């Protein structure tokens, strides 16, 4: 199935020889005749050991773990750059790897010529690359430098052009290795917005990053690697919490055996428990997603369990920024829905036709309560979502608008 990734009992071993000894060269052997006795024994490093993982089409998976845990090796195996020592790796569809952006550029030819060559190496025809050239040049934002030799480019220009080429290929699978840690704020903002739109199109993504806040807003699932072995795999929040705990030397705390078993801070959640919120997710179409392009539609899903039948109930949602600024609050009572009976488990969704918010991270409170305010389950910061945009917006409101004028003249005036 296009976009699927399958790792079955994958083991990757690097083998190398140690430091050369004084008689290991041909010259040393000729004069000292000690070549065989001085040959250094080969060494081995197990980068990955017994990895089993299935990634579904359209899913976003993050890899976390300390340096040297095997994350980059995983990406290179998925991208076909390396072959497993044991086991099998199967990837269906066109793959693009954002690992070393611009590494394949030839320094003596122009950026435009490099785009043509790299686009064709990534599987596009010359005609397809030329058709997408304006989009690539616009996204890279390097102006007239596109027709200059890349040897005079700054490192930022290299990265921007490399990213622009990679995402223009329309891959089924996108592999990302710390690329968002490189570049200025404007570049990072454009990258996130482009990735969010690719996720909405159903592109499968695997991300390696030490930015755990990005991981929790980007990925549906996470894999925690250490010394080449899988320590934990599951919902992103739970795996990141486990990794943070281990990194802080508190490995015995916060170990989550089931995605629906939570240790909840009493300051963030309270209620009688008659109705329990099981999970909160954002959807773009049928795909769970925590990156929402500004202006796009999405759906907030609230899964719940009824422990005792109630006839007086309200479902509510509140949005706020990380600094505590309240953005919006809405509930079923304000929307005119009159409760009759809540007796069985189910799902309640709040559908947004257009998310008209400025780019940034937002925290979501979700609640089920009686109309007089008595909480059955009130969960602060139950979910987080990052709104993306190719441009920055001050404030929090990003309305659909247009400018009209009768006096000023503009360059695009017709």
N, C-alpha and C positions, 0 to 999 in steps of 0.2 A: 504494500500500500504506500503511495507516494508520501514521503516525509517520515516514514517510520525508521527507527534505529533499534537494533537488537545486538546486545552483547551477551554471549553465552560462554561462561567459564573462561573468561579472557585472562590470560597471563602474558605480561610483557617483561622480558628480561633484556637488559643492556649488558653487553660483554665488552670489555676493553682490557688492554694489556697495561700493566703498571709502568712506572717510569723506567726508561731505558737505562741499563747499567753500562758501565764504562767500556766493556768489551763486546757489547751487543752489535755494534756497527761492523760493516765489512772491513773497514780499516783496522778496527780493534781486533777482529778475528784474525786478520792476516798477520799482524805483528805478535799477537799474544796466544792465538790458537785456543781461545777459551769461549768461543761463541755459544756452544751448546750448554756449557755448565753455568753460564751467566744469564740465560734467557729468563726473563721475569714471567712468573705464572700469570695466566689471565685471571681477571677479576670479574665478578658478576654483581649487578644491581637489579633487584626485582622492583620494577616501577609500578606494576599492577599485578594483583594476585587474586584470581578467582572472582572476577567481576561479572555479575549477572544483572542486566538492566534492559528493560523494554521501554522505549519512548514512543508514545502514540503520535500520529500525525496531528500537527497543530499544537502540541504540548510544548511548554517552556520548562526546562529543567536546569537547575543551577548546581554547580559543583563547588563545594566549600571544603576547606581543610588547610593545614599549614603548608608552607613552602616545602616542596619535595614530596608531597603526598601522592602525586600521580595525576593531578588534574590536567595539566597540559598534555601529558602522554595520552590521556583519554581522548582529548580533542583531536590529536594527531591520528589516532587510530580511527576515530569516526570520520575524519576527513580523508582517509586513505593515504596519508603521508607516511604512516608506519603500518607494518603488518604485525599481528599478534604472534608471540612465540607459541602460545597454545590457545585453543578455543577459537571462536569465530566472531566476526564483526560483520553485520549486514546493515547497509543503509540504502534505502530505496529513494531515488529521486536525485535531482541536481543539488550538489552540496557546494556551499561557499564558506570559506573559513576566514574569519577576521582575527588572524593570529599575529602576523607580522606585516602590518599594512605598509604597502609601498616597497616591501623587500624585493620584489621582482622588477622594479623599475630600472631601466637602463639610464645611467646618469648623463649620457652624451646626447640623448634625443629628447624631444620636447614632451611636455606633459600630454598633449593631444595624441602624439604618436604612441606614447606608453599606454594611454587609455585603450587605443585600438588593439594593441598587442595583448594586453592583459585581459581585455574583454573577450577576445577570441580564445585565449587560453582557458578562460572560464566557461567556454561552451557556446558563446554567441557567434553569429556570423558577422562578417564585416558590415553588412548592411544594417543589422540589428544594433551594432555598437554605434554606428554613425547616426542612426535614428534616435538613440538615447544620449548622444553626446551633449546636446543643450542642457538636458536635465542633470547630467553628471557635472558639467562645468558650473552650472548654477549652484548645485549643492556644495561642491568643493570650495566655492567662493575664493578663488585665487586670481580672478581677473585676467589681465593680459599675460600673466605668468604661464597660462596654459600653453602658450606657443613659445615658451623658453625652455632650454635644457633643464631637466630636473636636478642637475648637479648644483644649481644655484638656489634650490628651494630650501626653505627652513624645514625643521623637523615637523612643525605643525602643518605646513602645506603638504608634505609627504603623506601624513596621516589622513588629512581631509580628502585628498584625491584618491588615496587607496580605499577609504571607506566608501566614497561615492561610486567607485567602480564596482566594488563588491556587492553593494545593495542594489545596484541597477540591473544585476543579472537575473533577478526574480527567482531565487533559489527555492527549492522545496525544504531544504535544511540549512540553517545558518548556525555556524559555530563561532563563539565570541570569547576571546581570551583577553580580558583586562583592557580592551580597546577604549572603553569609556573613561578610563583613568587618564587618558592622554588627551591633551587639547584644552582649549579654554572653555569657559562656561557656555558661550554661544554655540560652540561646536557640540558640546555634550547635550545641550538642549535639542539641537536639530537631530542628533543621533537617536536620542530617546524617542522623539516624535516619529522618526522614520521606522524605528523598530516596533513601536506600538501599532502603526498602520500595517506593517508586515504581519504582525501577530493577528490582526483582524482579518487578514487575507488567508490565514491558516498556515503560515510558515512555521515549521518546527524549529525550536531554538534550544541550544545548549550553551549556557553561560558560565564562565569561570570569572570570579571576582572576589576580592577581599573586602569590597564594600557591602557589608551585610545588610545595610538599610536598602540598598539597591536590590539585592537578592530577594528580600522579602516582598518588595513591590513588583518585581519583575517575573518571578518564577511561580509555577503552579506546584512544583515539587522540587525537592533538593536531595542531593547525595553528598554525604559527609565521608571524605576519604582521609585516611591517615596511614602513612607507610605503605601505600599501595593497596590497602584493604578497605572494604566498606564497613564503616562504623555504624552509620545510620542512614536510612532512606525513608522518605515519606513527606508529609505536608511541610511546606517551607518553614513556617513559623516554628514548628516543633523541632525540625532538624537544626535550624539556626540557633534556637535556644540551647539545644544540646551542645552544639559546637562552642557557643559563648561560655557555657558552663565548664566544659572541658578546658577551654583556653584559659579560664580563670582559676583552674585547679580545683574545681568543684564538681568533678565528674559524677559523684554519687547523688547530686541534686538535680531535680527537674527531668529525670529520665521518663519519657512519655511512652507508654506501651501501646496506647491506642490513640488515634487521632481525635476521638471524641472524649477522651479522659483528660481533663485539664485541671491544673492547680491554679485557681483564680484568685487574684488579689482582691480582698474584700472591699478595698477602696474603689475598685473598678467594676464590680458586679454585685448585684444584690437582688432580692425578691423572694416571694413566698415559695416559688418552685412549682406552682400549679401548672404553669406552662414553661417549658425550658427551651431556650434557643440552642440548637445543636451546631449551626454553622452559618456563616455569612460569606457570600461570594459575589463578585462582580462578573457579569457575562457580557461579551460582545458577540452577538449571535449565540451559538451554542458553545462557545469557548470561554472557560473561566479566564479572566484577565485582570491584572492589577495596573496595567498601563492603559490609560484611556486618552486618545487624541482629543484635544479641545474641539468641541462642537459636534462630536460623534455621538450616536445613540448608545445606550448601555442599559443593563438591567441589574438591579441589586436583589439577590435572592436570599431569603431568610428561611432556613429549615428549622422546624420546631417539633417538639414532642409534647403531647398533652398528658399530664399526670393526673389531673382532675378536671372534669368537664366544667367549663365556665360559660356564662351567657353574657357577661359584661366584659368586653375586651377591645383593645385598641393596639394596632401595630404602628410603631413610630420609628423615625429615622432622623438623626441630627448630624450635620456636617460641621467640622471645624478644622482650623489649621493647627499645625504642630505647636504654635505659640499660644493656643487656646482661643484664638479669635473665632467667634461663632459665625458660621456662614449661612446655614439654612436649617430649618426644622420643619418636618411635615409628618402627618400621620393620617390614618384611615378615617378618624373622626372628623378632622378638618376637611377632608375630601368628600364628606357626606355619606360614607359607608356606615350603615346601621347594623350593629352586631345582633346576631340571633342565637348562635350556639357554636362553641368550639369544643368538639368532642373527640377528634381524631388527629393523628399526626399528619403533617403536611408541609407545604411550602407557600410562603407569601412573597410576592415580588413587587418591587417598586420600579417602574419602567420610566426611563428618562429619554425623551425624544432627542434631546441635544444637551450635552454637558457644556454649559457656557461659563466655564470657570477659567481663570488664569492658570498657567502652568505652575505646578508645585505639588507637594504632598498633602493629602487630606486624610483626616481620621474620622471614622464613622461610629457614632453611638447607635445602638439598635435596642428596641425595647418592646415588650408586650406588657400592657398594664390595663387596669380598669379605667373607666372614664373619670373617676374621681382622683386618679393618680396612683392608686395602689399598684405597686409593681409586682408582676408575676416573675419577670426576669428582665432586669435592666443591665445592659452590658455596655460599659464605656470602652471606647477604642476597640470595638469588636472587629473592625476591618480597617485597612488603609488602602488608599488608591493614589496613584500618581497621575495627574493630568499633564499631558505633554503638548507642546506647541513648537513650531519651527521658529517662532519669535517670542520675545519676552513681553509680558503684560504687567503693568503696575496694578496694584490692588488685587481684587479677587474676581471681579465680573469681567467676562470676555464676551460681550453681546455681538450678535450679528448686526452689522451696520454698514452704511455707505456714506460717503461725503458728497455733498452737492454744492456747487458754487456758480456764481454768475459773473464774478469779476476776475479772480486770479486765473492765470494761464499756467498750465502744467505740461510737462514734457510728453505725457501720454494723452494729451488733449486731442480729441478728434473733431 
